Amino acid sequence: MENTVRTTFPTTTTATDKGAAAQEYAARGWTVAETANGLCLITDEEVSAIEITGEIAGDVRRFLRANNLSGPVIEIPGHERREIHLVTGVRKAAMAIEALREAGVIVHTDGASIPLPPTQLAAGSASWGVAPTEARWIPPVVALGAAVRSAIARRQSAGKRSKLTLAS
């Protein structure tokens, strides 16, 4: 299990909001735990999460959208862009998971807790960047692996082009 997201901050989430959200998530078959600040998805073999930060998060989101691979995405507030993509298929994707970790992405599996909207965090509320109702599916982890590889390759290619331009 990797880093879990802390949810130990004052809450303004109402019991009604939490209750309605918990019912919606449970209807999807997700394992959800209630905290003082909201709700957390407990990752398992069916649903896990990939956390991507910084500029690469935007590149990954664009790749997924362009290839009709988008799934639910949780946006975590803070000074740096931080997104958590829900994924399936971690049981059969050891190589993809290892490649994601080598690329600096955090893979949340094996009972890690992920804040679900409307959970309150230090810098604000977790929110849906792509809500489960807007997504056609929860993509397999290998789709996120392809998106991360593409984003990294694009950035490396852009870096080489700018170096060539400077050298000219």
N, C-alpha and C positions, 0 to 999 in steps of 0.2 A: 504494500500500500504506500502511496506517495503522500505528499503534503495534502492535508485536508484544509478546507476553508473555515476559518473561525467565524462563529456566529454568536459572539458573547457581548453584544452591545445593546444599549437601550432600544426598546422596541416601540413602534407606533402602529404595528400591524394589529388589526382588530381580530377578535376571535371569529367573527363572521367571515372575514377575508380568508383567514387560515382554514377554516372549516370547509368553505366552498372550494378552495384550491386543493385541499387534501382529498376531497371527494373526486374532483376531476382527475388528479394524478393517480389515485387508486384505481379509478375506472380504466386507466391506460395500462394497468398491471404493474405500476412502479411501486417499489418499496419506499415508503416515505416515513420519516420520523418528524415529530413536532418538537420544536425548540421554543424557548422563550421569545425568540426573535422572528420566528416564522417556521418554514418547513425545509427539510433537507431530503434530497434523493439519496438513498443508500445504494451505492453501485453494487451490481452483481453480475452474473454471467449473461443476463439478458440486456441490461442497460448500464453502460459505463460512460465515462466522460473524458474529453480531451481538452486541456486548457492551453490556450494560445494567447500570447501577449504581444504588445508592441505593434509596429507597423505590419509585421507579417500576418497579424490577425485579419486585417483588412484585405490583404492579398488572398488569403485562404477563403474568406467569405465570398469574394468576387469569383474565384475559381469555382467554388461549389455552386453558386448561383448560375454562372455561365454554362455549367455542365448539368444543370437540373439535378444536383445532388444535395441540395440544402436540406438540413434537418433542424430540429430545435436547437437554438443557441441562446444561452443565458449570458447577459452582459453584466459584468461586475464593475461597480463604480470605483473610481480611483484616479490617480494622476496619470496612469498609463492604461492604454486600451487593454482590456482583459476580457476574453470570451471563453465560455465553456460550451463545447459542442457535445451533445449527447450522441452516443454511438452504440452499435450492436456488434456482435461477432468477435469479441475479444478472445473467446475460447480458442478460435481457430486462426489467430492472426499474430502469433508470437513474433514473427519476423517484422511485421508492420509496426507492432508496438515497440520493438527494440529500435527500429529506424526512427520512429517518432521521438523516443527518449534521446537518441543520439543527436537529433536535430534541436534539442533543447525544449521540447514540448513536454508538458506534464500530463501523464496518463493516470487517471483516477479509476482504480478497479478495486475489487476484493473488499467491499464494505466501506470504501471512502464515502464521506458525506459531502454532498454538493448542495449549496443553497439554491432553493427554488423560489421564484417570485411568489409572494411579496416579501421575502425575508429581508430584514433590516441588517445592514452591515455598517462598518465604521464610516464609510464615505457616502452612504445612502442605501437605497434598496436595490436588490438584485432585480433585474427586469428581463423580459424576453426580447431579444433582438430578432429572433424568429420564433414565434409561439408554436407550440405543438399543433394547434388548430390550423396554422398557416402552412405547416410542413406536410408534405405528402407521405413522409416516412421518417424513421430514424435510420440514418445511413450506417453502413458497415464501417468499421474502423479503417479498413483499407482505402475507402474513399477519402477519408481525412488524411491518410498517409500520402495519397496521390496529390491532394491539394497542397500539403506542406512541401512536398518535393518540388512541385511546380513553382510555388512562391519563392522558395529558396533559389531555384535555378534561375528564375526571372531576375531576382535581385543580384545574383552573381553575374549574370549576363549584362545587366545594366551597369554594374560596377566596372566590368571589363571595357564596355563601350566608352564610358566616361574617361577611363584611363587612356584609351587610344586617342580620344579627342584632345585631351590635354597634351599628349605627346606630339601631336601633329603640328 
